[in-house]
Amino acid sequence: MDYILALDQGTTSSRAILFDRQGQVFASAQHEYPQHFPQPGWVEHDPLDIWHSQLACAREVLQQSGTDAGQVAAIGIANQRETTVVWDRRTGQPLCHAIVWQDRRTAAICDALRAAGKAPLIQRKTGLELDAYFSATKLQWLLTHVPGARIRAERGELAFGTVDSWLAYKLTGRHVTDVGNAARTMLFNINSLRWDEELLALFGVPASMLPEVVASSGQVGVTKEEWFGRAIPLAGIAGDQQAAIFGQACHRRGMVKNTYGTGCFMLMHAGAAPPVSHNRLLSTVGWTVGGRTDYLLEGSVFMGGATVQWLRDGLGIIKQSAEVEALALSVPDSGGVMLVPAFAGLGAPHWDAYARGTIVGMTRGTTGAHIARAAVESIAYQSAELLGAMQKDAACAVHEVRADGGAARNDMLMQFQADLLGVPVIRPRVTETTALGAAYLAGLAVGFWASSEEIAAQWRLERRFEPQMPAARREQLMARWAKAVAHAKSWAEPG
C-alpha cells in the first residue's frame, strides 16, 4: 500500500489528494460546485452536487496519477462542518437542499431560545454559543418547513448528518459521524460524548435521525466496489478544522493554528478536558484517537477568503482571487479604509447574527486598490481578535501561530497578520493541512503511520513571518478596527 486518499469536502469545492508515507502530496484534483442563495442570508448546497463532485475528484486523482485503488491503504474524510443534510434512508436521495453553515435563516429561532433562557444550558452541554451557525436549528427549520418532513422523521424514514455523514453513507452505506463533527451539531454533549436527550427534545429532533458516533481514527467501513473498482477502507473522519490542526501537528496543549479558508478558524489544543471560555469562544471536541479524546478552544470567522471571492464576484475589481495581493500592494496602505466583512453576521467573539458588511473611512481618493487592501487586512483583524480572546481564556502565552489554507499563501496577509498578533506566523511546506490531517487520521488507523510522533516529525517549515509593527501602532489599528465593527453590528432587523 503506497498512499492514503484524503477527501477534502469544502464549502465551495471538493478536492481529493493522495499522500505518500512522507506526508507529501503525490497527486490532487479539485472541482467547484454551485452555490445557491435563494434569499438574503440563505446559503444552500445540493447534496448530490457535493457527492458527485467529491466522487469525480477521487476517481480523477487515481486515474490521472496512474494509481490503482489497490495501492490506497485507506480513505480519510475532512468536511465543511455544521452544514445540514437530510436524506431518505430507503432511497438514499436528499430530502431537499442542504443548509450551509453560513446560512442565517434560523437567527430568530436562536433569539427565541435565548429569550427563554436556554443559552447557558446549551453552552454548558455543547461548549457552543447559541447561534444559527450550528446544525441544530437548521435541522429544526427543515423539519418544520419541508412538507411532511417531521412525520417522516418520526417514522424513522429520514437520516440527518453533516457532510461527513453524507459522504460516508454514499461511500459505504453506513450512517456514522465522528465525535468532532457530532460536537458541532449543538445536539451532542461534549462531557458525556453522547447525543443529549434534553437537547434533542429542545430542538424537536427524533433520535432515530442521528448517525452513530465513531472515533475520528478507526475503520468504519469499506467503500462500495462500484466507486473505485475495489473496496477501500474508510478509516478517518474529521471536520475540516479539527483535521487542519491535527495535520499541523498541534498535538500538545497550547499549540495554535489558524486556517485561512472560506472562513478563518483559529484553534488551540486544550488538552484532555473540555475548556471553559469566558470570552465567547467555543469549547469543542478535537478528535478521538487510540481511545483518547482531545479538546480544542476555537474562534470562528465567517468571512475570510470568501471576502476576496466577493471582491471578484460581487464587485468585479479582480478577475481571479490570486490577483488580490498585487492589487493590495499597489497602494502603501488602505488609505484609512476599514472593511468589516459581516456578510453573514459576525462570529467569535461577537456572535452578532444581525451584523452586516460595512466599509468605513472612504474619501474621494479611495480606489479599488484601497478596498482590496482593506479586504485582505480584514481577515487579519478578525483573526487578531480571536487570539486576544484565546490568550485570555487559556491564560497562557502563545509563542507562534501555524497558518494554513488557501489565503495563507498571501505573503502580504501573513506579514500583516504577524504584525497584528505580535507573534510569529509560520507557514508549513504543505499548506493543504486539512486534507493532510484527514489522511493522518486514516493512516494511523490502518498502520500506514505508526504514531502521532512520526506524524509530527514530518512537519516542515516553509516560511516564518516575524512581527515588525511597533506595539503602539498595533494597538491604534485594533482600536480603529473595533470602531469599524461597532458600525457593522445589529444592522439587519430580526426576521
Disulfide bonds with the S-S distance in Angstrom:
none
